[in-house]
């Protein structure tokens, strides 16, 4: 799923995480506590500041502070709601 991020609307990472939580990206059965963490989809590196986001890159939303290495491009927009609480953005 593509979610546009602009510096005018999301000046901090916390503001972006809150916007993601309020968006359709955050299905409460998959992310019950909302979006609390972002990781790069390819390396799993945690995003800690808004200026770390790169144009055209893929990121994984998570409720938990741990990243699970999966092929997120193959999986699709939302993972099954087993113990994995992450979605691709």
Buried (B, 14 or more C-beta within 10 A) or exposed (E): EEBEBEEEEBEEBEEBBBBBBEEEBBEEEBBEEBBBBBBBBEEEEBBEEBEBBEEEEBBBBBBBEEBBEBEBEEBEEBBEEEEBBBBBB
